[in-house]
Each structure stands twice: as structure tokens, then as C-alpha cells.
Amino acid sequence: MRTVDIRVPATSANLGPGFDALGLALSLYDEIEATLTDERGVRVDVEGEGAGEVDRGEGHLVVRAMREAFGRMGVPQPEGIHLRCRNRIPHARGLGSSSAAVCAGILAARALTESEYSGFSDDEVFALATEMEGHPDNVAPCLAGGLTVAWSDHTGSPHMVKLVPDERVRPVAVIPSTRLATETARGLLPKDVPHKDASFNAGRAALLIAALTQRPERGLLLAATEDRLHQHYRAPAMPDSVDLVERLRAVGVPAVVSGAGPTVLAFSTSDTQDLIAPEVGNDWHIQLMDVDPVGANVQFPETR
């Protein structure tokens, strides 16, 4: 039997104007203990988010990612897999739960592989995770931590740059009880957008990088988190979230829809931290977090 422990952070993608490009790692984690056994079959034990709901066999996303990674590495599939999952990342809320599961599975498979198959690079891990997720904006911060800019080149290969946000900025997730599938939210987006809106978002995305890393001022963050490409198109699927974003912004809090929603992400600074709670109703959970600086963490039990 071989066991590895994987800890993967929640993430928030888009951050307003950085559609499918910007991502932020958050200090909220899923923990997975993965064991290869001599007993045939798969067993998945789940605590926390998704307990009693997610597949507990071959269909579990971590297992599927492990299987895919073993195949890509040319490794014989193990006889048995046992997972213990302690999940804290809410499912279908726009906080990267599926990216976390995919990254955890791929990293677990690499870590549990015998040395003769150990040439699966970080770039290959990133590429496979992006392929399974469909886009790199959540995968990049989950693997690397911090603030990431991700893109794909002309061959389709993904790349990322990691940046360090100013420590004065604190992300606040305002999480609703309702869920929203990413596919549903993405299905509301138009095939074409006005050139002026694309230009607007390009400028705001560039400004957001500067504001988050160099000048986390309230006015700059408010301007930098404006978006014209996706949030208003998705509003019919999450009217309460978009309404909350607008109310928070009206009192001076830089707020956006987190990923595909319906969680709202606010950037809290010393002069806005007391403005958030009064705008949030009882159906939301407010979670103040830090930016996770390192991303996914892999440990073997004997090294803990």
C-alpha cells in the first residue's frame, strides 16, 4: 500500500474583467488522502461538501483524474484505489471545486507512481488538468497559488504567470445556498461581443493586475473590477448574485461574480471591510479569506 496526502485550494476565476484568464487561489481547502491497495476496486469516503451526493466509485472526479494521469504516464492502472476526501470547497458555487478535484487526482497519481514513471513534468500536469477542466483559469491558481494569468498558445498548450497580490487586499467570498452549474452559466454567453466592450475589458484587466499587486486602492479596485463581457449576460441565471454585486459596488466595495457564480467575491481593504456585511442577507455565508501563496501541496504521511 502506498499513500499520499494532497491539499488543494479553492480558486476564484475571472475576477471581473479577466474572463478565462485571471485566477486567484484562496485559503479554503479540500484534503485528499489517496492510497493504492492490493484490493480490487475503488472506495471513496467523503466528509463535508458533497458527502452523500458525489459518486463514490470510478465516477468520482478525483479517481477519473488519477486514471487519466496514470494512462498519460504509461503506468499500469492500480488494482485498487482508496480515497478519503475532506471537502471544504462548496460545490457548484464558482469557487473551483472541480478544478481542485482534477488537480488533486493528477498530483496524487504522479506522487504514487514508481520512480521509473516519474517524468511527468509540472507543465504536463498543468496541460492535463486544463484539458480535463476545459480552460486554465481555475487550474492555474490551484496548482501555483497566488494570482495567475493563464492563456493558451497557437497549439492549444496552456501557460501561466504567477503574481503576488498586495497583502493589504483580503478576498471575501459571499456564498449563497443555491448552486449553479458552470455549463449553465457559460451557455448564456453570446458568441460575439461589441468591440468597445472587448476593449473596455482589456483595459480593466490590465488595471486590475496593477491594482492587486501594486496599488490596492479602493478607487482603483472599483474601476479595475468593472466587466462588460460576462456578468450581465449571466444575470438571468443568478439575479441575486448580480444584485448583490451591484449593491456592494454602490457602497464602494469592489465586488465581482466569482467564476461562473453564484458566489460573489469582494476585495476587502481597511476602508471597506465594514461595508460588506450590511449589504448581505441571511441566505448568504460570508467567508473572509487570505490569498493562498503556494497552491496545491503534496505530502507523504511519513513526512508530516
C-alpha atoms as one frame of an Amber mdcrd trajectory, in Angstrom:
protein
   0.000   0.000   0.000   1.177   3.495  -0.853  -0.457   6.676   0.434  -0.140
  10.363  -0.381  -1.883  13.422   1.058  -2.945  16.234  -1.275  -4.238  19.636
  -0.214  -5.748  21.840  -2.929  -7.091  25.386  -2.571 -10.339  26.922  -3.692
  -9.975  29.407  -6.506 -11.845  32.336  -7.984 -11.613  32.888 -11.734 -12.285
  35.894 -13.987 -12.138  38.409 -11.093 -14.468  40.614 -13.087 -12.802  41.681
 -16.350 -10.219  38.885 -16.681 -12.566  36.418 -18.333 -10.987  32.955 -18.765
  -7.572  34.435 -17.931  -7.233  35.643 -14.327  -7.457  33.452 -11.250  -6.822
  33.728  -7.526  -6.000  30.955  -5.026  -7.935  31.174  -1.759  -7.261  29.851
   1.747 -10.064  27.294   1.695  -9.019  23.709   1.066 -10.008  20.190   0.109
  -7.790  17.468   1.549  -7.475  14.095  -0.141  -5.710  11.025   1.184  -5.102
   8.679  -1.742  -3.986   5.093  -1.247  -3.173   2.410  -3.797  -4.203  -1.003
  -2.468  -3.951  -4.632  -3.486  -7.720  -4.985  -3.127  -9.521  -4.764  -6.434
 -11.898  -1.836  -6.885 -12.401   1.769  -5.822 -13.642   3.103  -2.499 -14.237
   6.789  -1.805 -15.078   8.159   1.634 -16.275  11.773   1.688 -16.617  14.186
   4.606 -18.003  17.688   4.288 -19.078  19.152   0.949 -20.602  16.582  -1.377
 -20.966  13.845   1.254 -23.869  11.653   0.256 -24.048  13.266  -3.184 -20.892
  12.592  -5.197 -20.032   9.291  -6.853 -18.103   7.016  -4.508 -16.578   4.815
  -7.172 -14.985   5.099 -10.597 -17.109   8.140 -11.428 -15.594  10.284  -8.690
 -13.717  13.168 -10.309 -10.509  12.615  -8.338 -10.497   8.956  -9.390 -11.159
   9.883 -13.017  -8.250  12.334 -12.933  -5.980   9.708 -11.385  -6.926   7.184
 -14.059  -6.278   9.711 -16.828  -2.897  10.637 -15.358  -1.829   7.004 -14.986
  -2.747   6.475 -18.626  -0.812   9.534 -19.815   2.255   8.400 -17.885   2.042
   4.883 -19.308   1.554   3.464 -15.848  -0.445   0.244 -15.351  -3.734   1.052
 -13.668  -3.640   0.036  -9.983  -5.752  -2.834  -8.715  -7.371  -0.716  -6.048
  -7.769   2.946  -5.053  -8.987   4.207  -1.704  -9.713   7.911  -1.227 -10.526
   9.804   1.934 -11.824  13.247   0.964 -12.317  16.071   3.445 -14.065  18.680
   1.354 -14.474  22.314   2.360 -14.822  23.923  -1.075 -18.529  24.367  -1.866
 -19.710  22.565  -4.979 -21.201  24.423  -7.968 -20.639  27.826  -6.370 -17.902
  29.308  -8.577 -15.016  28.501  -6.222 -13.187  25.927  -8.321 -14.281  22.675
  -6.676 -13.956  20.676  -9.893 -10.539  22.157 -10.685  -9.408  21.247  -7.191
 -10.555  17.659  -7.665  -8.886  17.356 -11.074  -5.594  18.788  -9.821  -5.681
  16.592  -6.719  -6.193  13.452  -8.769  -3.411  14.179 -11.242  -0.946  15.119
  -8.498  -1.874  12.054  -6.469  -1.271   9.772  -9.440   2.123  11.353 -10.130
   3.176  11.141  -6.497   2.130   7.490  -6.181   3.895   6.408  -9.346   7.029
   4.309  -9.168  10.287   6.132  -9.961  10.609   4.733 -13.479   7.463   6.636
 -14.482   8.242   9.853 -12.625   8.995  12.041 -15.656   5.545  13.694 -15.701
   6.505  17.366 -15.512   4.667  20.275 -13.914   3.863  21.554 -17.412   2.315
  18.196 -18.277   0.290  18.250 -15.060  -0.980  21.730 -15.946  -1.782  20.705
 -19.520  -3.733  17.608 -18.477  -5.645  19.497 -15.780  -6.541  22.201 -18.302
  -7.665  19.596 -20.811  -9.919  17.926 -18.261 -11.313  21.236 -16.977 -11.707
  22.837 -20.391  -9.903  26.100 -19.581  -6.925  27.057 -17.389  -8.152  29.991
 -15.284  -9.067  27.929 -12.180  -6.445  25.240 -12.728  -3.502  27.674 -12.763
  -4.015  29.225  -9.289  -4.962  25.849  -7.832  -1.591  24.436  -8.871   0.604
  27.507  -8.390  -1.136  29.649  -5.775  -1.284  33.430  -5.737  -2.700  35.478
  -8.593  -2.282  33.897 -12.003  -2.637  34.951 -15.610  -3.297  31.943 -17.853
  -3.529  31.589 -21.620  -3.183  29.031 -24.403  -0.797  29.402 -27.335  -1.496
  28.709 -31.013  -1.022  24.964 -30.445  -3.532  24.925 -27.608  -0.876  24.424
 -24.935  -1.652  26.314 -21.712   0.756  28.656 -19.963   0.634  30.729 -16.804
   2.374  33.554 -14.986   2.147  33.739 -11.206   1.989  37.103  -9.446   1.934
  38.049  -5.763  -1.020  40.236  -4.699  -0.500  43.009  -2.184  -1.147  41.623
   1.304  -3.456  44.540   2.108  -6.116  43.034  -0.146  -8.283  40.381   1.544
 -10.684  38.327  -0.575 -14.144  37.843   0.904 -16.366  35.122  -0.525 -20.096
  35.682  -0.104 -21.521  32.225  -0.713 -25.214  31.538  -1.374 -27.066  28.350
  -0.529 -28.069  27.916  -4.180 -25.907  26.244  -6.813 -25.240  26.977 -10.465
 -23.610  24.628 -12.953 -20.756  26.168 -14.918 -22.226  24.787 -18.139 -25.490
  26.620 -17.478 -23.753  29.935 -16.839 -21.432  29.576 -19.830 -24.369  28.704
 -22.069 -25.802  32.201 -21.568 -22.801  33.923 -23.134 -23.135  35.300 -26.664
 -20.866  34.135 -29.472 -19.871  37.724 -30.305 -19.486  40.873 -28.216 -19.147
  44.526 -29.240 -15.607  45.670 -29.953 -15.962  48.518 -27.450 -16.808  46.028
 -24.686 -13.791  43.846 -25.501 -11.586  46.938 -25.472 -13.103  48.053 -22.175
 -12.368  44.709 -20.515  -8.816  44.561 -21.840  -8.064  47.856 -20.167  -9.791
  46.920 -16.924  -7.981  43.561 -16.737  -4.626  45.296 -17.106  -5.612  47.810
 -14.451  -6.700  45.010 -12.117  -3.242  43.426 -12.232  -1.706  46.774 -11.251
  -4.281  47.412  -8.531  -3.972  43.964  -6.938  -0.176  43.844  -6.982   0.949
  47.454  -6.600  -1.783  49.917  -5.662  -4.683  48.256  -3.840  -6.616  51.492
  -3.500 -10.378  51.458  -3.201 -10.977  53.662  -6.221  -8.591  51.742  -8.451
 -10.012  48.365  -7.406 -13.544  49.576  -8.071 -12.650  50.704 -11.571 -10.470
  47.660 -12.226 -13.215  45.143 -11.390 -15.738  46.503 -13.895 -16.830  43.974
 -16.516 -18.838  44.056 -19.736 -18.153  40.596 -21.150 -19.916  38.047 -18.991
 -21.587  39.047 -15.724 -24.647  40.851 -17.107 -25.211  38.108 -19.692 -25.301
  35.548 -16.878 -27.584  37.617 -14.656 -30.780  35.666 -15.531 -29.236  32.528
 -14.016 -28.174  34.273 -10.782 -30.145  37.502 -10.299 -29.497  37.624  -6.559
 -25.740  37.422  -7.081 -25.661  40.175  -9.678 -27.933  42.306  -7.484 -25.544
  41.838  -4.547 -22.555  42.768  -6.718 -24.309  45.977  -7.726 -25.271  46.854
  -4.146 -21.772  46.257  -2.840 -20.256  48.327  -5.616 -22.739  51.113  -4.932
 -21.342  51.499  -1.393 -17.760  51.367  -2.624 -16.839  47.700  -2.277 -15.017
  46.176  -5.296 -17.140  43.082  -5.950 -17.497  40.588  -8.801 -19.111  37.269
  -9.551 -16.671  34.508  -8.622 -16.003  32.331 -11.648 -19.304  31.231 -13.174
 -21.105  32.092  -9.926 -23.219  32.278  -7.943 -20.682  33.172  -5.206 -19.780
  36.856  -5.012 -16.136  37.778  -4.416 -15.312  41.095  -2.781 -11.867  42.627
  -2.381 -11.750  43.948   1.151  -9.366  46.696   2.233  -9.122  48.577   5.515
 -11.651  51.190   4.390 -14.248  48.744   3.004 -14.191  45.787   5.401 -17.149
  47.087   7.443 -19.292  47.813   4.394 -19.869  44.233   3.264 -21.994  42.597
   5.974 -24.793  45.232   5.979 -25.474  44.535   2.301 -25.629  40.736   2.707
 -28.824  38.929   3.719 -29.337  35.812   5.805 -29.205  33.447   2.842 -25.501
  34.074   2.311 -22.398  32.895   4.154 -19.593  35.456   4.446 -16.104  33.953
   4.500 -13.069  36.179   4.901 -10.007  34.518   3.424  -6.386  35.070   2.534
  -4.734  34.540  -0.815  -3.122  31.104  -0.765   0.526  31.696  -1.758   1.656
  28.200  -2.755  -1.196  26.277  -4.358  -1.513  22.503  -4.273   0.550  20.746
  -1.613   1.717  17.124  -1.784   2.947  15.223   1.255   3.658  11.638   2.129
   2.400  10.626   5.597   5.885   9.876   6.921   7.000  13.462   6.133   4.210
  15.206   8.009
